[in-house]
Amino acid sequence: MTRLREAGMSLEAVQAQAGHHSIESTRIYIHLANSWLVEQYLQASAAIDADRANS
């Protein structure tokens, strides 16, 4: 499940694929690397900055 999430699959899609009734159950099984979390943060920050620059 972790690899699916890191590959870009939404948490909700991973939940459905795993057959979990609760998204909290899915979160238990996902162990994201700090480097992946940093990358996601930087991408989101860049998108926010670009949006502000275009406003």
C-alpha angles and dihedrals in degrees: 000000000000092000091051091052093046089050089060104267111146117248089242091055091049088050092052093045091051093047095236117158092204126049087214088066089055092050090057091063098045116089109181120198117240090236090057091049091050091050091051091049093050092049091050092047091050091050091050091048091049091049091051091048091053094049 
